[in-house]
Amino acid sequence: MAMDFAIVNHYQVSSTLSSLTTRTHRLLCTLGLLLRLCLQEVANLNDKLEQHRDDKSPQKRGATGFWKIKLVVARRTNEPDD
């Protein structure tokens, strides 16, 4: 009787691990697909930005002929706001 229980228990554990492995594989495949789609969308947006930049005339680009990007960084201070 103990041997039968051990065999059934081993089968249940094996079946559970197989199910978890399958679910994990599906989850990783789904995440990989989502990542691929996100990267593809970023590449498409980058291409559109490049095309938009190339469509602009040199006069609108600025003195150097390059787009100027300003990065604004907010600084945190310990001084109270007035």
SULQUI-V189915 format. One record per backbone hydrogen bond with DSSP energy under -0.5 kcal/mol. NH is the residue of the N-H (numbers start at 0). CO is the residue of the C=O. If there is no record, write none. Layout:
NH&CO  NH&CO
This chain:
4&0  5&1  6&2  7&3  8&4  9&5  10&6  11&7  12&8  13&9  14&10  15&11  16&12  17&13  18&14  19&15  20&16  21&17  22&18  23&19  24&20  25&21  26&22  27&23  28&24  29&25  30&26  31&27  32&28  33&29  34&30  35&31  36&32  37&33  38&34  39&35  40&36  41&37  42&38  43&39  44&40  45&41  46&42  47&43  48&44  49&45  50&46  51&47  52&48  53&49  54&50  55&51  55&52  59&56  60&56  60&57  61&57  64&61  68&66  69&67  70&68  71&69  72&70  73&71  76&74
